[in-house]
Amino acid sequence: MKTAVRYYSKLGNTEKIAQAIAEGAGIEARSIVEEPALPEKVDVLFLGGAPYANIMAPELKSYAERLTTELVGKVILFTTSNWSRRTVLALKKLLKEKNIPVEEEYFYAHMLNISGRTEAAKEFGRKMV
Ligand SMILES: Cc1cc2nc3c(=O)[nH]c(=O)nc-3n(C[C@H](O)[C@H](O)[C@H](O)COP(=O)(O)O)c2cc1C
């Protein structure tokens, strides 16, 4: 099974969670800024980002908008924030409208507890693949 972890992170919190999920899944996480498109089809895509003034980064929105059922079998979401889960809800809606299956379970870490959630993120990556 082919798996990928992609994220958008301005301040580094989501990046740390992405790296932990990727470690659990036995792969490497990549920023969507470094790699703006998946080079090949994946069965499972872990995709994460955070809200900034209540909305996800435009880069992440446009990345999700460019995904297709030919490129990805299923998406598993993760997010970090101060309080909001909005990024997950918005991505879920956007992807479902494109008929891309989205796992109901997602991973959340509060921005002040990133290191406290690292082990759980690794476990999440392990158990979801
Ligand atoms: C400019 C700015 C706006 C933010 N707006 C929100 C927000 O509306 N809701 C929220 O829960 N967190 C908000 N946050 C907190 C970030 O979502 C949180 O720090 C997140 O972990 C950042 O992820 P990153 O480190 O991967 O960029 C904001 C942070 C910044 C810097």
PDBQT file of the ligand as one rigid body, heavy atoms in Angstrom, charges set to zero:
ROOT
HETATM    1  C1  LIG A 201      -2.118  34.746  12.394  1.00  0.00    +0.000 C 
HETATM    2  C2  LIG A 201      -2.649  33.572  13.158  1.00  0.00    +0.000 A 
HETATM    3  C3  LIG A 201      -4.020  33.354  13.212  1.00  0.00    +0.000 A 
HETATM    4  C4  LIG A 201      -4.535  32.249  13.931  1.00  0.00    +0.000 A 
HETATM    5  N1  LIG A 201      -5.881  32.047  13.945  1.00  0.00    +0.000 NA
HETATM    6  C5  LIG A 201      -6.393  30.969  14.614  1.00  0.00    +0.000 A 
HETATM    7  C6  LIG A 201      -7.794  30.708  14.608  1.00  0.00    +0.000 A 
HETATM    8  O1  LIG A 201      -8.590  31.412  13.993  1.00  0.00    +0.000 OA
HETATM    9  N2  LIG A 201      -8.254  29.638  15.316  1.00  0.00    +0.000 N 
HETATM   10  C7  LIG A 201      -7.398  28.810  16.027  1.00  0.00    +0.000 A 
HETATM   11  O2  LIG A 201      -7.869  27.863  16.634  1.00  0.00    +0.000 OA
HETATM   12  N3  LIG A 201      -6.057  29.025  16.006  1.00  0.00    +0.000 NA
HETATM   13  C8  LIG A 201      -5.539  30.072  15.331  1.00  0.00    +0.000 A 
HETATM   14  N4  LIG A 201      -4.184  30.299  15.297  1.00  0.00    +0.000 N 
HETATM   15  C9  LIG A 201      -3.308  29.319  15.933  1.00  0.00    +0.000 C 
HETATM   16  C10 LIG A 201      -2.695  28.368  14.896  1.00  0.00    +0.000 C 
HETATM   17  O3  LIG A 201      -3.713  27.683  14.181  1.00  0.00    +0.000 OA
HETATM   18  C11 LIG A 201      -1.810  27.360  15.630  1.00  0.00    +0.000 C 
HETATM   19  O4  LIG A 201      -0.713  28.049  16.194  1.00  0.00    +0.000 OA
HETATM   20  C12 LIG A 201      -1.311  26.260  14.715  1.00  0.00    +0.000 C 
HETATM   21  O5  LIG A 201      -0.708  25.261  15.491  1.00  0.00    +0.000 OA
HETATM   22  C13 LIG A 201      -0.337  26.809  13.707  1.00  0.00    +0.000 C 
HETATM   23  O6  LIG A 201       0.096  25.757  12.898  1.00  0.00    +0.000 OA
HETATM   24  P1  LIG A 201       1.536  25.802  12.203  1.00  0.00    +0.000 P 
HETATM   25  O7  LIG A 201       2.544  25.910  13.313  1.00  0.00    +0.000 OA
HETATM   26  O8  LIG A 201       1.624  24.476  11.544  1.00  0.00    +0.000 OA
HETATM   27  O9  LIG A 201       1.549  26.954  11.284  1.00  0.00    +0.000 OA
HETATM   28  C14 LIG A 201      -3.658  31.378  14.617  1.00  0.00    +0.000 A 
HETATM   29  C15 LIG A 201      -2.273  31.617  14.567  1.00  0.00    +0.000 A 
HETATM   30  C16 LIG A 201      -1.772  32.692  13.850  1.00  0.00    +0.000 A 
HETATM   31  C17 LIG A 201      -0.296  32.934  13.810  1.00  0.00    +0.000 C 
ENDROOT
TORSDOF 0
